[in-house]
Amino acid sequence: MTAQISESLRLDGEQVPMMATPLSQYFELGGEKPEFQATCSALWRGYRGSWEIIDDRLYLVGLQGTGPGGRTITQKDLFPNYAERAFAHWYSGTIRIPRGKLLEYVHAGFGSQYEQDLILTLDRGVVVSRQFIHNGTAPEGASEGYSPAAMTVFQQGDTGGKQE
């Protein structure tokens, strides 16, 4: 598996990568899931969400996905009445926000390690705690910020061998 493209989060006025996929919990709880198509090996889920935390509440503020035939899927397709901002009341869990330089690249999911992690714990869409974890100090010359190192872009209809 390839390191995955992160979700995007606006937190305290800063745009940061988000190592969590709150929509997966929405779909598991019975929310209607479009037929997302993977367009590259770094985005198996077939979409990228944009999120924002306002007054300690998590909101989906954008969605860009690919459906059958290359059709664009947006937030309006999932939440027609909340096309600009949907409160993520379905999400309980943690959100990991990597900070600093890369300590160890892991070619799978969101497994790469960075100098620090900010862990947000949420209960029904509300942030109940924030915890900073110091994971170590990167050597001189280590890369800064989150980015998948490699990916394969699929041709339309190809899922890179992934079974649907």
Salt bridges, closest charged atoms under 4 A:
GLU7 OE2 - ARG45 NH2 2.90
ASP12 OD2 - ARG130 NH1 2.74
GLU14 OE1 - ARG99 NH1 3.10
GLU52 OE1 - ARG85 NH2 2.75
ASP56 OD1 - ARG130 NH2 3.80
ASP77 OD2 - ARG71 NH1 3.99
ASP117 OD1 - ARG96 NE 2.95
ASP123 OD2 - ARG124 NH2 3.37
